[in-house]
Amino acid sequence: MLTSWLIQLFLYFPEDKSEYIPAGITFVIFLIAAIFVFRFIINVSKKESQKAKELENRLKREKIIKE
C-alpha cells in the first residue's frame, strides 16, 4: 500500500501536453551537449594515444642507437 502511494507521488502526467515542451527542449539540449562532449573526449584520447606511440617509438630508437 505504501509502495504504490510512493510511486504515484512521483508519477505526474499532465492533462495539458504542452507542459512536455520545456522538458523536451531541455532533453534535446543536454543530449546534444553530451554527444559533443563524448566526441571531444574521443578526439583527445586519440591525440594522446598518438603522442604515446610516438614517444614509445622514439624511446625504442634511442635505446637501439645506444646499444
C-alpha angles and dihedrals in degrees: 000000000000092000094054091048091049092051092048089051091067098038113090123168110178121218090220104067092198087081087074092063098079091046091050093049091048091048092051092048093051092044091054091046091050091051092050092048091048092051091046091053091049091051093048090048092052091050092049091048091052091049090050092051091049091049091048092050092047092051091048090051092049091049091051092049093050093051 
